[in-house]
Amino acid sequence: MPEKEWEADIKQTMFQGSQVMEEVVFFHNRSQTLILTDLTENFHPIAWMTGILLNTMLDWKPENIILAHGECVMGGGFSFLKKSFKWLK
C-alpha cells in the first residue's frame, strides 16, 4: 500500500517472482519514470507472475527507467521495457 503522502505522485506494485525475492516497483507520474531495483538482476522468475507485472508496467507507459543495477534509460522507456521482456511472449 502506498504511503498517503506520495500516493498521488508515485504508483507502486509488488513483484513476487520467486521464493527468495520480492520487490516494490515504482512509477513517478510527472516524469513518467519507472524505478526498478533488483528486478533487472539475474534470477529465475515465475513467468506468469512476471507477465502480470509487465502488463502493469506497460500500462504506466514509462518514458524513462531508473535501474539500480545498470544504465538508466532516459527516453524511449516503453520500447525498452517491451524489448527487455520480449522473452515472456
Buried (B, 14 or more C-beta within 10 A) or exposed (E): EBEEEEEEEBBBBEBEBEEEBEBEBBBBEEEBBBBBBBBEEEEEBEEEEBBEBBEBBBEBEBBBBBBEEEEEBEEEBBEBBBEEBEEBE
